[in-house]
Amino acid sequence: MNTPTESSEAEELSFGSDAPRNSWLRSWVFAHRRLLLVSLAVLVLLGGSGGGAWYLRDLSRRPLSPPDGPWPEQHGFAVGLCNELIIGGPACPPAGNEAARNPTRIEAALRAITGVTTIRFLGSATIVLSQSELEQMPPVGQPEGVWTSRILDGTGLGTPHLATATAPGNFAGTVSRWDDYARVAEQVVSIPGVRYVAPVVPDFWDGKADVAIDLCSPGPGLVCTGVHDRSVTEAQKQAIVDRLWDIDGVEKIYFEDHAHRKKVREHFTQREPEDATTVALEEMTESFYVKLTDRRAIKTIGESIKDMPGVHYVRTLGAA
């Protein structure tokens, strides 16, 4: 049997040398190199746009650092009255305790001091102390514009013992120029019935934010959200921020850490009398401050955030 000869078509299907075709391809690529480079760049941008968009979105949702200013002017001071039930601090003689029972006479003496512009009697207030904690909690009759967790307001299960106490009446005043404060304070403490006078640090965030969210901080006997939370964790902070961004009307979220609180305290207390007490840095809390496009969102924030782990309490800034 004769063996069939291979056809010319079989030769054309050979995978041997293909120099002419490669030469043509190189010529085409060289002639269209600019178009190919542009197309490649477009593909790279399209491929990375998804990840880039998510990165930019994540970056825009991170809390901002506190603004540099403006710094509010300092004008305020507080006047505490004598009370025989107070333990610790400067003591008053019996005559001073008796004089404190007539705040109207003390108010008249305060208003007569040159440089004093306003005086307001605040009366007594009920405070709540948790175990050995020394900081003031929101009053039992919770004021409008303050939201506390169920643990803090005593309605949650497993709430540690909360002790209540009544703070004596006091005055809030202002001076026309802060340079007058030292002289005014010297005259105030000479009034019978006055236990102490101290400067009031103005709120750095006045006009810069609408809501403050004070976070849990470490300290003995601290009662916070959850069961016995101590210091807020990074995961809890992120959960709070994510919840805030889900609320309509949130424009900006600032985070104030210990360093900024120290900066504010030092800015306003550098001319404070040497014997004035100040809170140690490690005892200060951290806070989120929220700027809104619509203050009607304040209540929504308070109700949504107050029971989240890591939240101490939520409070309105400015007029409630």
SELUMVEX-216106 format. One record per residue (C-alpha): residue in three letters; y, x, z. Coordinates in nm, 2 decimals, padded with zeros to 4 digits. Example, Ala and Ser with C-alpha at 12.3 -4.5 7.8 and 13.67 -1.06 7.14 Angstrom:
<dogus>
> ALA/-00.45/01.23/00.78
> SER/-00.11/01.37/00.71
</dogus>
This chain:
<dogus>
> MET/00.00/00.00/00.00
> ASN/00.33/00.14/-00.10
> THR/00.58/00.19/00.19
> PRO/00.90/00.00/00.13
> THR/01.21/00.22/00.08
> GLU/01.50/00.17/00.32
> SER/01.79/-00.02/00.16
> SER/02.15/00.09/00.14
> GLU/02.24/-00.19/00.39
> ALA/02.04/-00.02/00.66
> GLU/02.23/00.30/00.61
> GLU/02.56/00.12/00.66
> LEU/02.44/00.00/01.00
> SER/02.38/00.35/01.12
> PHE/02.55/00.46/01.45
> GLY/02.60/00.81/01.32
> SER/02.93/00.99/01.25
> ASP/03.23/00.74/01.23
> ALA/03.52/00.99/01.19
> PRO/03.71/00.78/00.94
> ARG/03.71/00.47/01.16
> ASN/03.82/00.67/01.48
> SER/04.10/00.83/01.27
> TRP/04.22/00.48/01.18
> LEU/04.21/00.36/01.54
> ARG/04.41/00.66/01.66
> SER/04.67/00.60/01.39
> TRP/04.70/00.24/01.49
> VAL/04.74/00.32/01.86
> PHE/05.00/00.58/01.78
> ALA/05.20/00.34/01.56
> HIS/05.20/00.06/01.83
> ARG/05.22/00.28/02.14
> ARG/05.55/00.12/02.26
> LEU/05.40/-00.23/02.23
> LEU/05.09/-00.13/02.42
> LEU/05.29/00.03/02.70
> VAL/05.50/-00.28/02.75
> SER/05.20/-00.50/02.74
> LEU/05.03/-00.28/03.00
> ALA/05.33/-00.29/03.23
> VAL/05.34/-00.67/03.21
> LEU/04.97/-00.70/03.30
> VAL/05.03/-00.47/03.60
> LEU/05.32/-00.68/03.72
> LEU/05.13/-01.01/03.67
> GLY/04.83/-00.87/03.86
> GLY/05.04/-00.75/04.15
> SER/05.28/-01.05/04.17
> GLY/05.05/-01.25/04.39
> GLY/05.02/-00.98/04.66
> GLY/05.39/-00.89/04.62
> ALA/05.49/-01.25/04.67
> TRP/05.28/-01.29/04.98
> TYR/05.42/-00.96/05.12
> LEU/05.78/-01.07/05.06
> ARG/05.71/-01.41/05.22
> ASP/05.55/-01.25/05.52
> LEU/05.85/-01.01/05.55
> SER/06.10/-01.30/05.54
> ARG/05.92/-01.48/05.81
> ARG/05.92/-01.20/06.07
> PRO/06.16/-01.23/06.36
> LEU/06.50/-01.06/06.32
> SER/06.64/-00.80/06.56
> PRO/06.93/-00.93/06.77
> PRO/07.27/-00.91/06.59
> ASP/07.51/-00.63/06.68
> GLY/07.78/-00.88/06.79
> PRO/08.02/-01.02/06.85
> TRP/08.02/-00.96/07.22
> PRO/08.16/-01.25/07.43
> GLU/08.44/-01.17/07.67
> GLN/08.36/-01.17/08.04
> HIS/08.56/-01.40/08.26
> GLY/08.32/-01.57/08.50
> PHE/08.23/-01.52/08.86
> ALA/08.02/-01.70/09.12
> VAL/08.10/-01.77/09.48
> GLY/07.82/-01.84/09.73
> LEU/07.88/-02.02/10.06
> CYS/07.75/-01.95/10.40
> ASN/07.44/-02.13/10.52
> GLU/07.25/-02.07/10.84
> LEU/06.92/-02.14/10.68
> ILE/06.95/-01.85/10.43
> ILE/06.72/-01.55/10.52
> GLY/06.82/-01.21/10.38
> GLY/07.13/-01.09/10.22
> PRO/07.47/-01.08/10.39
> ALA/07.48/-01.29/10.70
> CYS/07.77/-01.52/10.81
> PRO/07.90/-01.56/11.16
> PRO/07.87/-01.91/11.31
> ALA/08.24/-01.98/11.23
> GLY/08.16/-01.90/10.86
> ASN/07.87/-02.14/10.86
> GLU/08.09/-02.41/11.00
> ALA/08.37/-02.34/10.75
> ALA/08.12/-02.37/10.46
> ARG/08.07/-02.74/10.55
> ASN/08.42/-02.81/10.42
> PRO/08.40/-02.70/10.05
> THR/08.73/-02.88/09.97
> ARG/08.93/-02.63/10.19
> ILE/08.75/-02.34/10.03
> GLU/08.82/-02.47/09.68
> ALA/09.19/-02.49/09.76
> ALA/09.19/-02.13/09.89
> LEU/09.02/-02.01/09.57
> ARG/09.26/-02.19/09.34
> ALA/09.56/-02.02/09.53
> ILE/09.44/-01.67/09.43
> THR/09.66/-01.52/09.16
> GLY/09.46/-01.46/08.84
> VAL/09.20/-01.74/08.90
> THR/09.22/-01.98/08.61
> THR/08.94/-02.23/08.68
> ILE/08.72/-02.33/08.98
> ARG/08.43/-02.57/08.98
> PHE/08.21/-02.68/09.27
> LEU/07.85/-02.69/09.17
> GLY/07.70/-02.83/09.49
> SER/07.35/-02.77/09.61
> ALA/07.04/-02.74/09.39
> THR/06.67/-02.76/09.43
> ILE/06.47/-02.46/09.31
> VAL/06.10/-02.41/09.27
> LEU/05.93/-02.08/09.37
> SER/05.58/-01.99/09.27
> GLN/05.39/-01.80/09.54
> SER/05.57/-01.47/09.59
> GLU/05.78/-01.50/09.27
> LEU/06.15/-01.45/09.34
> GLU/06.29/-01.58/09.02
> GLN/06.45/-01.92/08.99
> MET/06.24/-02.18/08.81
> PRO/06.39/-02.49/08.64
> PRO/06.49/-02.75/08.89
> VAL/06.23/-03.02/09.00
> GLY/06.46/-03.28/08.84
> GLN/06.43/-03.11/08.50
> PRO/06.77/-03.11/08.33
> GLU/06.81/-03.23/07.97
> GLY/06.76/-02.96/07.72
> VAL/06.49/-02.77/07.92
> TRP/06.12/-02.80/07.84
> THR/05.86/-02.65/08.07
> SER/05.48/-02.63/08.04
> ARG/05.25/-02.86/08.23
> ILE/05.17/-02.57/08.46
> LEU/05.53/-02.50/08.54
> ASP/05.63/-02.86/08.60
> GLY/05.33/-02.92/08.83
> THR/05.13/-03.17/08.62
> GLY/04.86/-02.95/08.49
> LEU/04.52/-02.89/08.65
> GLY/04.47/-02.58/08.86
> THR/04.84/-02.54/08.93
> PRO/04.91/-02.28/09.20
> HIS/05.10/-02.38/09.51
> LEU/05.47/-02.43/09.43
> ALA/05.73/-02.41/09.71
> THR/06.06/-02.59/09.68
> ALA/06.38/-02.49/09.85
> THR/06.74/-02.61/09.84
> ALA/07.01/-02.36/09.74
> PRO/07.34/-02.41/09.92
> GLY/07.65/-02.52/09.74
> ASN/07.85/-02.27/09.54
> PHE/08.15/-02.23/09.31
> ALA/08.18/-02.11/08.95
> GLY/08.52/-01.97/08.85
> THR/08.70/-01.77/08.58
> VAL/08.97/-01.51/08.58
> SER/09.24/-01.47/08.31
> ARG/09.17/-01.10/08.27
> TRP/08.86/-00.92/08.37
> ASP/09.07/-00.63/08.50
> ASP/09.17/-00.87/08.77
> TYR/08.82/-00.93/08.89
> ALA/08.80/-00.66/09.16
> ARG/09.12/-00.77/09.32
> VAL/09.02/-01.14/09.30
> ALA/08.67/-01.06/09.45
> GLU/08.83/-00.88/09.75
> GLN/09.04/-01.19/09.83
> VAL/08.75/-01.43/09.78
> VAL/08.52/-01.27/10.03
> SER/08.79/-01.29/10.29
> ILE/08.79/-01.67/10.28
> PRO/08.61/-01.82/10.58
> GLY/08.28/-01.98/10.47
> VAL/08.23/-01.75/10.16
> ARG/07.90/-01.55/10.18
> TYR/07.94/-01.35/09.86
> VAL/08.11/-01.32/09.52
> ALA/07.95/-01.18/09.21
> PRO/08.04/-01.15/08.84
> VAL/07.87/-01.38/08.59
> VAL/07.73/-01.22/08.28
> PRO/07.83/-01.43/07.97
> ASP/07.56/-01.54/07.74
> PHE/07.53/-01.30/07.45
> TRP/07.37/-01.57/07.24
> ASP/07.64/-01.82/07.27
> GLY/07.72/-01.94/06.91
> LYS/07.44/-01.72/06.77
> ALA/07.14/-01.94/06.84
> ASP/07.06/-02.30/06.93
> VAL/06.73/-02.26/07.12
> ALA/06.59/-02.00/07.35
> ILE/06.21/-01.96/07.41
> ASP/06.15/-01.74/07.72
> LEU/05.81/-01.57/07.71
> CYS/05.57/-01.50/07.99
> SER/05.63/-01.16/08.15
> PRO/05.42/-00.95/08.40
> GLY/05.49/-00.99/08.77
> PRO/05.31/-01.09/09.09
> GLY/05.26/-01.46/09.13
> LEU/05.41/-01.55/08.79
> VAL/05.31/-01.90/08.68
> CYS/05.31/-01.96/08.31
> THR/05.13/-02.16/08.04
> GLY/04.76/-02.16/08.00
> VAL/04.58/-02.13/08.33
> HIS/04.71/-01.80/08.48
> ASP/04.87/-01.62/08.19
> ARG/05.05/-01.31/08.28
> SER/05.23/-01.13/08.00
> VAL/05.26/-01.27/07.65
> THR/05.03/-01.10/07.39
> GLU/05.12/-01.00/07.04
> ALA/04.89/-01.27/06.90
> GLN/05.06/-01.53/07.11
> LYS/05.40/-01.42/06.98
> GLN/05.28/-01.45/06.62
> ALA/05.14/-01.80/06.69
> ILE/05.48/-01.91/06.83
> VAL/05.67/-01.77/06.53
> ASP/05.43/-01.94/06.29
> ARG/05.47/-02.27/06.47
> LEU/05.85/-02.24/06.46
> TRP/05.86/-02.18/06.08
> ASP/05.66/-02.51/06.03
> ILE/05.95/-02.70/06.19
> ASP/06.22/-02.83/05.96
> GLY/06.57/-02.70/06.03
> VAL/06.47/-02.35/06.15
> GLU/06.70/-02.11/05.98
> LYS/06.66/-01.78/06.17
> ILE/06.43/-01.65/06.44
> TYR/06.55/-01.35/06.66
> PHE/06.34/-01.16/06.90
> GLU/06.50/-01.00/07.21
> ASP/06.30/-00.73/07.38
> HIS/06.35/-00.55/07.71
> ALA/06.56/-00.28/07.54
> HIS/06.82/-00.53/07.41
> ARG/06.83/-00.72/07.75
> LYS/06.90/-00.39/07.92
> LYS/07.18/-00.32/07.66
> VAL/07.34/-00.65/07.73
> ARG/07.31/-00.61/08.11
> GLU/07.46/-00.26/08.10
> HIS/07.74/-00.37/07.87
> PHE/07.86/-00.64/08.11
> THR/07.78/-00.47/08.44
> GLN/07.93/-00.13/08.39
> ARG/08.24/-00.24/08.59
> GLU/08.03/-00.44/08.84
> PRO/08.08/-00.35/09.21
> GLU/07.83/-00.08/09.33
> ASP/07.67/-00.31/09.58
> ALA/07.59/-00.59/09.33
> THR/07.22/-00.66/09.29
> THR/07.07/-00.63/08.94
> VAL/06.73/-00.73/08.81
> ALA/06.50/-00.44/08.73
> LEU/06.42/-00.39/08.36
> GLU/06.04/-00.44/08.41
> GLU/06.11/-00.78/08.57
> MET/06.30/-00.91/08.27
> THR/06.14/-01.15/08.02
> GLU/06.14/-01.13/07.64
> SER/06.26/-01.42/07.43
> PHE/06.28/-01.58/07.09
> TYR/06.62/-01.72/06.99
> VAL/06.63/-01.98/06.71
> LYS/06.92/-02.06/06.48
> LEU/06.90/-02.41/06.33
> THR/07.05/-02.57/06.03
> ASP/07.02/-02.91/06.22
> ARG/07.04/-02.92/06.60
> ARG/06.84/-03.24/06.59
> ALA/06.53/-03.02/06.56
> ILE/06.59/-02.89/06.92
> LYS/06.38/-03.16/07.07
> THR/06.10/-03.11/06.82
> ILE/06.09/-02.74/06.91
> GLY/06.09/-02.81/07.28
> GLU/05.80/-03.05/07.26
> SER/05.60/-02.84/07.01
> ILE/05.64/-02.50/07.17
> LYS/05.64/-02.57/07.55
> ASP/05.27/-02.58/07.60
> MET/05.18/-02.28/07.38
> PRO/05.01/-01.99/07.55
> GLY/05.27/-01.72/07.63
> VAL/05.57/-01.96/07.67
> HIS/05.76/-01.96/08.00
> TYR/06.00/-02.24/07.91
> VAL/06.22/-02.36/07.62
> ARG/06.59/-02.43/07.68
> THR/06.88/-02.55/07.47
> LEU/07.18/-02.32/07.41
> GLY/07.52/-02.48/07.40
> ALA/07.58/-02.85/07.46
> ALA/07.25/-03.04/07.49
</dogus>
